[in-house]
Amino acid sequence: MDVRQLARIDLNLLVALQVLIEECNVSKAAERLFITQSAMSKTLLRLRELFQDPLFTRSSHGMVPTPHALE
């Protein structure tokens, strides 16, 4: 990723990604960030597009980060 692409990234997305990794749950992450579940889902969609990776897979215990998300 070059500097021009990096300059266009909303750095709040990285905060959201960190909380999603910690919580492994969209609703709980949204609650921690004081936003709606819908807004967090849209943020996750933006992150998936940005990183061109699903970032999380569903499991019976919530969401599991992909290796790319943990990287």
N, C-alpha and C positions, 0 to 999 in steps of 0.2 A: 504494500500500500504506500503510495507516494504522499508527500506532504500536502498536496492540494486535496487529495481525498480525505486525509486525516483532518484537515481543517474544516471540512464540511460535516463531520460527525458530531452528533449531539452527545456530549460526554455524559449526560445524565443517563444515557442508555447503558453505560458501563456500570453505573450505580445500580440500576435495575437488574442487570445481569448478575451482579454479585449477590443481591438479595434473593433473586430466583434460585441461584445455586445453593445458598444457605437454607432456604425454606423448602425447596423442591415442591412448591405448591403456589400456583398463580394467585389464589385468593389470599393466602397468608402473606405473600410478598406484597400484594397490593395494600393490604392492611398496614403493613410496616411502613410503606411509603406514603400512606394517607391518600391513596388514589382508589378509584373504583376497580373492580375486577375486570370490567370491560376495557378500561384504559390500560391495565397491565397486560391484558391479552394483546392489545394493539401494539404495545411496546415490545412484547415478545415477537410478534410478527415482524416488526421493524428490525429487531436484532437478527432474526433468522434470515431476512433479506440481506442485511449488511454483511453477515459472516457466511452467507450461502451454505448454511448448515441447519439442520433441525434444532440443534443445541440441546434438546431434551427429548427423551422417549418416555412414554407412559408405562407405569408398572402398577402392580397392586398396592404399592406403598407410596404412590405419588409419582412425581417426575424424576427421572434419572438423567443427570447431565451426560452429554456425549463427551468423548475425549476432546473434541474440538472446543467445547464450552469450557472444559477444565483447563485447557491450554491457555 
